[in-house]
Amino acid sequence: MANRGFRQKIREYRRSPVSAVLYMLVWLSMAITLAVLASLIAYIVYNGVPNLTLPGLFDWEYNSENVSMMPAIINTVIMTGLSLALAVPMGVFAAIYLVEYARRGNRLVKIVRITAETLAGIPSIVYGLFGYVLFVITLGWGYTLLSGAITLAIMILPLIMRTTEEALISVPDSFREGSFGLGAGKLRTVFKIVLPSASPGILAGTILAIGRIVGESAALIFTAGTNPVVPDSLFASTRTLSVHMYALMNEGLYTPQAYATAVVLLIVVVLINSLSGVVAKKLVNRR
């Protein structure tokens, strides 16, 4: 059966050489992409794993001898939680209004969508400069955890809003009509029928936002600072894992430790994506 299918493909490609070329280009693109990804991971692992020293790099307090990344790991978790707590509710509720309550074909909705897509493509350093001018200088907060979290929340808000909007649009109108037919109101239909059905898509957007937060450095250097300690308040300076890696490379004295930090950062991103994938599957199965 396999040989017969292969021969049939060969005959089809002989009749249409263009299809054969496009087929080869698709496979070539996939091979190049996988090769680049594998080489990057191999390079990071090769240079970073031998420099993962215990307990030095994972001491609870940072100093110039151990250059511990443990405070940066904790700060990354805190920064991610704060940013998501600010951005996810606003992004989801804004998307609900645009899809469920705004009149279809409304010009304002089109303007908001175009604006959100434009803001999603702006480089992160621009958000960093905006946060620096507004929060650090104008409001006088200085380099603080709160300045960094709000800046990141503004940065990921368009991404969460657009992905949530697309997830809500993908829910069939028959779900809404069935809920209305059973006597449910608009608000109950949205929160009991539409949102659970769109939850995998919303979670996918949140995963992308988490990945951008964890890997962000430019925006945080201008807003949160580079203090390698766990902050005791929202108005204390701090550094995340990506900023920690940048600082070590920039100093030029701790390059091996910077590679080790890159390995940990890679592991953190993989774990977050894997955990989010498991949660998404459970949400789909509940439906």
C-alpha positions as CSV (number, residue, x, y, z in Angstrom):
1,M,0.0,0.0,0.0
2,A,2.8,2.4,0.9
3,N,4.6,1.7,-2.4
4,R,1.4,2.1,-4.4
5,G,0.7,5.5,-2.8
6,F,4.3,6.6,-3.4
7,R,4.0,5.6,-7.1
8,Q,0.8,7.5,-7.4
9,K,2.4,10.6,-6.0
10,I,5.3,10.2,-8.5
11,R,2.8,10.1,-11.4
12,E,0.9,13.1,-10.1
13,Y,4.1,15.1,-9.8
14,R,5.2,14.1,-13.3
15,R,2.0,15.5,-14.7
16,S,2.4,18.7,-12.7
17,P,6.1,19.7,-12.2
18,V,5.1,22.9,-10.4
19,S,3.4,20.8,-7.6
20,A,6.6,18.7,-7.3
21,V,8.7,21.9,-6.9
22,L,6.4,23.3,-4.3
23,Y,6.3,20.0,-2.4
24,M,10.1,20.0,-2.3
25,L,10.2,23.6,-1.2
26,V,7.8,22.8,1.7
27,W,10.0,20.0,2.9
28,L,13.2,22.0,2.4
29,S,11.7,24.9,4.5
30,M,10.7,22.5,7.2
31,A,14.2,20.9,7.3
32,I,15.9,24.3,7.4
33,T,13.7,25.5,10.2
34,L,14.2,22.3,12.3
35,A,18.0,22.5,11.7
36,V,18.2,26.1,12.8
37,L,16.1,25.4,15.9
38,A,18.1,22.2,16.8
39,S,21.4,24.1,16.3
40,L,20.4,26.9,18.6
41,I,19.2,24.5,21.3
42,A,22.4,22.4,20.9
43,Y,24.6,25.5,21.1
44,I,22.9,26.8,24.3
45,V,23.0,23.3,26.0
46,Y,26.6,22.6,25.0
47,N,27.9,25.9,26.4
48,G,25.5,26.2,29.3
49,V,25.1,22.8,31.0
50,P,28.8,22.4,32.0
51,N,28.5,25.7,33.8
52,L,25.5,24.9,35.9
53,T,27.2,24.7,39.2
54,L,25.3,23.7,42.4
55,P,24.6,25.4,44.7
56,G,26.5,28.5,43.5
57,L,24.2,29.6,40.7
58,F,21.2,28.7,42.8
59,D,22.0,30.4,46.1
60,W,19.2,32.4,47.6
61,E,21.3,35.6,47.7
62,Y,23.3,37.1,44.8
63,N,26.9,38.3,45.2
64,S,29.8,38.9,42.9
65,E,31.3,35.5,43.6
66,N,28.3,33.2,43.0
67,V,26.3,35.5,40.6
68,S,23.3,33.4,41.6
69,M,20.3,33.4,39.3
70,M,17.8,32.3,42.0
71,P,16.6,35.8,42.8
72,A,16.1,36.4,39.0
73,I,14.1,33.2,38.7
74,I,11.8,34.4,41.6
75,N,11.5,37.9,40.1
76,T,10.6,36.4,36.7
77,V,7.7,34.5,38.3
78,I,6.6,37.6,40.2
79,M,6.8,39.9,37.1
80,T,4.9,37.4,35.0
81,G,2.1,37.0,37.5
82,L,1.7,40.8,38.0
83,S,1.8,41.5,34.2
84,L,-0.8,38.8,33.5
85,A,-3.0,40.0,36.4
86,L,-3.1,43.4,34.8
87,A,-3.3,42.5,31.1
88,V,-5.5,39.4,30.9
89,P,-8.7,40.8,32.5
90,M,-8.5,44.0,30.4
91,G,-7.7,42.2,27.2
92,V,-10.4,39.5,27.6
93,F,-13.1,42.0,28.6
94,A,-12.2,44.3,25.7
95,A,-12.4,41.4,23.3
96,I,-15.8,40.4,24.8
97,Y,-17.1,43.9,24.1
98,L,-15.8,44.0,20.6
99,V,-17.3,40.6,19.6
100,E,-20.4,40.3,21.7
101,Y,-21.7,43.8,22.4
102,A,-20.3,46.2,19.8
103,R,-22.5,46.4,16.6
104,R,-21.1,44.3,13.8
105,G,-19.5,46.4,11.1
106,N,-18.9,49.3,13.6
107,R,-16.1,51.6,12.4
108,L,-14.8,52.0,15.9
109,V,-14.3,48.2,16.1
110,K,-12.2,48.3,12.9
111,I,-10.1,51.1,14.2
112,V,-9.5,49.3,17.5
113,R,-8.4,46.1,15.7
114,I,-6.0,47.9,13.4
115,T,-4.6,49.8,16.3
116,A,-4.1,46.6,18.4
117,E,-2.4,44.8,15.5
118,T,-0.1,47.8,15.0
119,L,0.8,48.0,18.7
120,A,1.5,44.2,18.8
121,G,4.2,44.8,16.2
122,I,6.0,47.6,17.9
123,P,9.5,46.7,19.2
124,S,9.7,46.2,22.9
125,I,12.4,48.9,23.4
126,V,9.7,51.5,22.4
127,Y,7.5,50.3,25.2
128,G,10.5,50.5,27.5
129,L,11.2,54.1,26.6
130,F,7.4,54.9,27.0
131,G,7.5,53.2,30.5
132,Y,10.7,55.1,31.4
133,V,9.2,58.5,30.5
134,L,5.8,57.9,32.0
135,F,6.4,55.7,35.1
136,V,10.1,56.3,36.0
137,I,10.3,60.0,35.3
138,T,6.9,61.6,35.1
139,L,5.2,59.7,37.9
140,G,8.5,59.5,39.9
141,W,8.3,55.7,40.6
142,G,11.9,55.1,39.6
143,Y,13.2,51.7,38.5
144,T,10.7,49.5,40.3
145,L,8.8,46.2,40.0
146,L,5.5,48.1,39.4
147,S,6.9,50.2,36.6
148,G,8.2,47.0,34.8
149,A,5.0,45.1,35.4
150,I,2.7,47.8,34.0
151,T,5.0,48.4,31.0
152,L,4.9,44.6,30.2
153,A,1.1,44.6,30.7
154,I,0.7,47.4,28.2
155,M,3.0,45.5,25.8
156,I,1.1,42.2,25.9
157,L,-2.4,43.7,26.0
158,P,-2.9,44.0,22.2
159,L,-1.7,40.3,21.8
160,I,-4.1,39.0,24.4
161,M,-7.0,41.1,23.1
162,R,-6.6,40.0,19.5
163,T,-6.1,36.3,20.3
164,T,-9.2,36.4,22.6
165,E,-11.2,38.2,19.9
166,E,-10.3,35.6,17.3
167,A,-11.2,32.8,19.8
168,L,-14.6,34.3,20.5
169,I,-15.3,34.8,16.8
170,S,-14.6,31.2,16.1
171,V,-17.4,30.1,18.5
172,P,-20.4,29.2,16.3
173,D,-23.4,31.4,16.5
174,S,-25.6,28.3,17.1
175,F,-24.1,28.1,20.6
176,R,-25.4,31.6,21.4
177,E,-28.7,31.0,19.7
178,G,-29.3,27.8,21.6
179,S,-28.5,29.5,24.9
180,F,-30.9,32.4,24.1
181,G,-33.5,29.8,23.1
182,L,-33.3,28.2,26.5
183,G,-34.0,31.6,28.2
184,A,-30.4,32.6,29.2
185,G,-29.5,36.3,29.1
186,K,-26.7,37.9,27.2
187,L,-24.2,38.0,30.1
188,R,-24.9,34.4,31.2
189,T,-24.5,33.2,27.6
190,V,-21.1,35.0,27.3
191,F,-19.7,33.6,30.6
192,K,-21.3,30.2,30.6
193,I,-21.3,29.3,26.9
194,V,-19.0,31.4,24.8
195,L,-16.0,31.9,27.1
196,P,-15.7,28.2,28.0
197,S,-15.8,27.3,24.3
198,A,-13.2,29.9,23.5
199,S,-10.9,29.1,26.4
200,P,-8.3,27.1,24.4
201,G,-7.8,30.0,22.1
202,I,-7.6,32.5,25.0
203,L,-5.1,30.2,26.8
204,A,-3.0,30.1,23.6
205,G,-2.8,33.9,23.6
206,T,-1.9,33.9,27.2
207,I,0.9,31.3,26.5
208,L,2.3,33.6,23.8
209,A,2.2,36.5,26.3
210,I,4.0,34.6,29.0
211,G,6.7,33.7,26.5
212,R,7.2,37.3,25.6
213,I,7.3,38.4,29.3
214,V,9.8,35.7,30.2
215,G,12.1,36.6,27.4
216,E,11.8,40.3,27.6
217,S,14.9,42.4,28.6
218,A,14.9,45.7,26.7
219,A,11.6,47.1,28.2
220,L,12.6,46.0,31.8
221,I,16.1,47.5,31.7
222,F,14.4,51.0,31.3
223,T,11.7,50.4,33.9
224,A,12.5,47.7,36.5
225,G,16.2,48.2,36.6
226,T,18.9,45.5,37.2
227,N,19.1,45.1,40.9
228,P,19.8,41.4,41.5
229,V,17.6,41.0,44.6
230,V,14.1,39.8,45.4
231,P,12.1,43.0,45.9
232,D,10.4,43.6,49.3
233,S,7.8,45.9,47.8
234,L,6.3,46.9,44.4
235,F,8.5,50.0,44.5
236,A,11.8,48.2,44.7
237,S,14.2,47.7,41.8
238,T,14.7,44.2,40.5
239,R,15.9,42.1,37.5
240,T,14.3,39.1,35.8
241,L,16.1,36.1,34.3
242,S,16.6,37.6,30.8
243,V,17.9,40.9,32.2
244,H,20.2,38.9,34.5
245,M,21.6,37.0,31.5
246,Y,22.1,40.3,29.6
247,A,23.8,41.9,32.6
248,L,26.3,39.0,32.9
249,M,27.1,39.1,29.2
250,N,27.4,42.9,29.3
251,E,29.9,42.9,32.1
252,G,32.1,40.4,30.2
253,L,33.3,38.7,33.4
254,Y,30.6,36.0,33.7
255,T,30.1,34.6,30.2
256,P,30.0,31.0,31.3
257,Q,27.3,31.8,33.9
258,A,25.4,33.7,31.2
259,Y,25.3,30.5,29.1
260,A,24.1,28.6,32.2
261,T,21.3,31.2,32.7
262,A,20.3,30.8,29.0
263,V,19.8,27.0,29.7
264,V,17.6,27.7,32.7
265,L,15.6,30.3,30.7
266,L,15.1,27.7,28.0
267,I,13.9,25.1,30.5
268,V,11.5,27.6,32.1
269,V,9.9,28.5,28.8
270,V,9.6,24.8,27.8
271,L,8.0,24.0,31.2
272,I,5.5,26.9,30.9
273,N,4.5,25.9,27.4
274,S,4.2,22.2,28.4
275,L,2.1,23.0,31.5
276,S,-0.1,25.4,29.5
277,G,-0.6,22.7,26.8
278,V,-1.8,20.2,29.4
279,V,-4.2,22.8,30.8
280,A,-5.5,23.5,27.3
281,K,-6.2,19.8,26.7
282,K,-8.1,19.5,29.9
283,L,-10.2,22.5,29.0
284,V,-11.0,21.0,25.6
285,N,-11.9,17.6,27.2
286,R,-14.3,19.3,29.6
287,R,-16.2,20.7,26.6
